[in-house]
């Protein structure tokens, strides 16, 4: 999947330093943090990681 080869440290860094975008899915607020081509989707004030995304522009 797209989350392969992304370390926990990278996920933490994206959440701390990435650009947040909020959306509501089924009544639940999700925040997606983007840094470069990696996105981390979170819920519950960023306490739950829903998924990891990769932009494919290469």
Buried (B, 14 or more C-beta within 10 A) or exposed (E): EBEEEBEEEBBEBBBEEBEEEEEEEEEEEBBBBBBEEBBBBBBEEBEEBBEBBBEEEE
